[in-house]
Each structure stands twice: as C-alpha cells, then as structure tokens.
Amino acid sequence: MTESHTQNLREEFNRWAEAGRGEGMEQDHLPITLPVLEKMSLEPTDNVLDVGCGSGWLSRRIAEKVPQGRVVGMDVSDQMVRVARRTSGEHHNVLYVTGEVGEIPWETNFFTQAISVESAYYWPDPAAGLQEIFRVLRPGGKFWMLINYYRDNPHCHQWGALLAVKTHLLLADAELASRKWHTSEWWTLHHRRKHTQADGFAMRRNFGLLRPKARCWCMAKRRERVIARKTA
Ligand SMILES: C[S@@+](CC[C@H](N)C(=O)[O-])C[C@H]1O[C@@H](n2cnc3c(N)ncnc32)[C@H](O)[C@@H]1O
C-alpha cells in the first residue's frame, strides 16, 4: 500500500509542480513559517533538513541563515526538486534530493534541525517518517512540524475531500509524544474573524487570522539518550 501511495503522491505533486503551484505556496505558507524561522534561532553552522521542500523557497531562506552549514531540501516529487534546483543556483550551501520521508537518503546524526511545512499529513506512514527524521537528526536536534490540517482543527477537515491524494488527520503532539522526543511545544495563532465551511482553500490565505486555539506547529527535540522503558 505504501509503494502505491508514494507513487500517487509523486504523480500528484509532479502535476502541482508543472502547473506552477510550487512557487505559489511561498506566499500562502510564509505567515506560519516566518515566526518559526525566528524561533529556530539558526546558527551559521547549522545543517538543516527541509522535508517536503516543494519549490525550495524555505530551503533558500534557511541557507542564507546558515552560510557555513548545509541545507538539504527533500521532496517525493522529482518535478518539485527540479523547480527547486532551477531556482537555487546562487545558493552554494543548499542541495535538493528526491526522496520519501520514510527512507531519507541521508546519513545518520547529520542535521542539527529539521523542518517540514504543510507536508506531514500527506506522508503514507507518518510514524515511519518521524522515525527517519529522528535518525538523521543529531541527538538534541530539533524538528519543527508545521501543519494546518490536523485532527483538532475541524475548520480544515473539508480539505481532505478536495485533495486528490490520501491524507492523515494528525495530532502532532500525540505523534511526537514518545520516549525518543523531548516534550513537544505547540504554538497558537489567533483568528480574528469568523470563517465558514465555504471558505475551503481560500482560508489558507488568512493564516494571519487563525481561530483561537488553532495550533499550527509543533517542535520536538531529539533526546540525547532514549529513555529506557520501565519494566514492572
Ligand atoms: C503542500 S506542499 C508544501 C511544499 C513546501 N513545504 C511549501 O511550503 O511550499 C507538500 C509537499 O510535500 C511533499 N511530500 C508529500 N509527501 C511526501 C513524502 N512522503 N515525502 C517527501 N515529500 C513529500 C510534496 O511533494 C509537496 O511538495
């Protein structure tokens, strides 16, 4: 099932890339990403993974903040990766790879931070994806997951039916609650206007105005050591 799911994802996001939708997402996703970029407090030598990097706009922004480090943008869609490479020529410290999050083509313990913007709910097996992110992060490394389609945000549930691929309604804090990750941190944006079911995708343009308690991102820190399970 995972293989065909991955293939569907690749084909669907290749279509998005060919239709120019990769670049368009920068404006849509910037409002939730900018505050997180600040929170990441990137050091010039950080190595950062951008999972589901799309057209690479975020990888490029991060690359400018880590001039002595390395940024790897990874996406299951080879066409997204092609767009990202085409537009990143001036950035010497960013590179893009085609890959599925459940099998990240990178070495263990390499990255100091990882981020994923509006991608995790598409992953065929989110637990396997998190496990792989854990593997490529250094102990103490941080993973930032930004999602606006999740279980306790009912205003977005309608999106699932509008998408051509299977999605998961995640509960990011629950997904990340494990012996391997340090307590995750949620952040909330506030919505200053009411919106209706009919808003559909148009709502994405109003991220600055999210509903009270709409939780947008979650940060988890890889534990230095995995805590042993208590035996009875
Ligand atoms: C909604 S787009 C967001 C792209 C980018 N992060 C942005 O904010 O513009 C979701 C991206 O996640 C990628 N993606 C979906 N499932 C993936 C997976 N299992 N592994 C890697 N990338 C995936 C898609 O190909 C797509 O480019």
The ligand as a Gaussian input file, in Angstrom:
#p B3LYP/6-31G(d) Opt

LIG

0 1
 C        1.638000      21.331000       0.248000
 S        3.236000      21.036000      -0.412000
 C        4.255000      22.082000       0.604000
 C        5.593000      22.358000      -0.054000
 C        6.522000      23.284000       0.716000
 N        6.853000      22.757000       2.023000
 C        5.911000      24.651000       0.829000
 O        5.555000      25.056000       1.942000
 O        5.791000      25.326000      -0.188000
 C        3.615000      19.443000       0.226000
 C        4.934000      18.915000      -0.283000
 O        5.260000      17.734000       0.440000
 C        5.786000      16.797000      -0.468000
 N        5.560000      15.459000       0.092000
 C        4.361000      14.866000       0.305000
 N        4.538000      13.662000       0.827000
 C        5.863000      13.461000       0.949000
 C        6.646000      12.382000       1.426000
 N        6.081000      11.255000       1.857000
 N        7.982000      12.507000       1.429000
 C        8.559000      13.656000       0.957000
 N        7.861000      14.699000       0.484000
 C        6.521000      14.624000       0.481000
 C        5.000000      17.038000      -1.745000
 O        5.626000      16.517000      -2.895000
 C        4.899000      18.545000      -1.759000
 O        5.937000      19.165000      -2.441000

